[in-house]
Amino acid sequence: MQKTIKCRKISKGHAKGEVIVTKDSLSFLGGVNPKNGIIIEPGHELHGQNIIGKILVIPSGKGSTVGSYVIFQMVKNKTAPKAIISLKAEPIIATGAIMAEIPMVHQPEADILNIVKNGDIIEVDADAEVIRIL
């Protein structure tokens, strides 16, 4: 049964795919290898896992403003996530998603971190401001 969760748009677009979810904040500068899409931050819940082509679900971003450019470079490298869902968007990841034209939403009206699990298939429709769990 499909579940729809309202959210707020950060970066326009639409994507459908497999979820990768973490309860740890993520820095794209030093936390993700832009050449291969693997989480490299020591001690991170997703350490060693790949985010290429997945719907990334995070509580928030963290780190240096250079992280925005890392996200942009990941699109050029074809190593970026398909979409980003954040509980609370912060300027670094929001700017990166907008520059890279990655659909991004935040402030879901339901506890997305505890609703979805790795491997679930979801749809992010930033323009309609909804997340659909398929």
N, C-alpha and C positions, 0 to 999 in steps of 0.2 A: 504494500500500500504506500503510495507516494505521500510524503509529508512536505509541506511548504512552510518555509520560515522567512518572515519579512526581515529586511536588513537595509542598510544605507549604502548608496553607491559612492565609491571613491574614484574608480577608473572604469570607464565604459567598456561594454563588451559582454560576451556570452561564452561560456565554456562548459563542457561536460567531461567528466573523467573520474579517475580513481583518486580517492582521498589519501593524503598522508597528514596525520594530525599529531600535534605535540602540545603539551601543557607548558613547555619551556619557551620563553621569548627567544627570538632568533635575530642574529646579526648577520647580514649578508657579507660584510667586510670581515674576513677572518673566520666566519662561521660556516661559510659555504664555499666550496671550490667552484669558481665560475667556469672552469674548463671541463668539468665532468658532472656538475650538479650534486655532488656528494656533500653531506653535512660533515664538516671537519672540526667543529668546535668540541674540544675535549669536555667530557662530562655531559654533553647535551643528550637529551632523551633519544634523538634521532641520529646520533653519531654513527657514521658509516652508511647511512641510508641515502638513497638517491631521490631527488625531487623533480627530475626531468619529466615534463608532461603530466604532472599530477596536480590535483587541487590541494594547495598547501593551506592548512588550517592551523593558525597560531593565536596565542593570546595577544601578542604585540611584537613589534620589532624593537631592536635596541642597537646601540653602537653609533659609529661614525657616519657622517653625512655622505662619505664616499660609498656607503652601501647602496645608495640610489644608483650610482654609476655601475656598480657590480651587477645589479639587477638588469640594467640596460645592456651590459656586456653579455650577460647570460642569454638574452634573446638573440643577440648576434651570433653567439656560439651554439644556439639551439640546445641549451641546457637549462632553460628557465621552466618554472612551473606554469601550468595552463591558466591558473587563476589563484588568487590569494583571498582567504577569508581571515579577518582579524577581529578579535573581540573589540579592540580599541586601536584604530589606526593611529600611527604616529607619522610625523612628516617624512622620515627617511624612506620607509617602505612605500608610503603613499606616493611620494615623488617618483621613486623608481618605477612603480607600477604604471603611473601615468606616462612617464617618458618612454617606457618599454611597450606601452599599449597592452598591458596584461590586465584582464578584468580583475577588479578588486572591490570587495565590499567589507563593511564592518558593522558593528553594533547589531548582531543578529538578535532577534527577539526571544530566542530560545538558547539554552546552554549547549551550543554546537560542539564544544570540546568534549562533552560527555554523551552526546547523541550519536556522533559518527565515530567510526573506527577505521583504522588503516585498511584499505582495500575496498571500502564502500564506494559505490558509484553515486555521484551527485552532479547536479547542474547548478551553475552560478549564472544568473541573469542579472547582471549589474544594472542594466538599463531599466528593468522592471522592478529592481530592488527586491529580489527573492532568491532564496536558495531552495532547491528541490532535492530531497533525498529520495532516490529512486529505488 
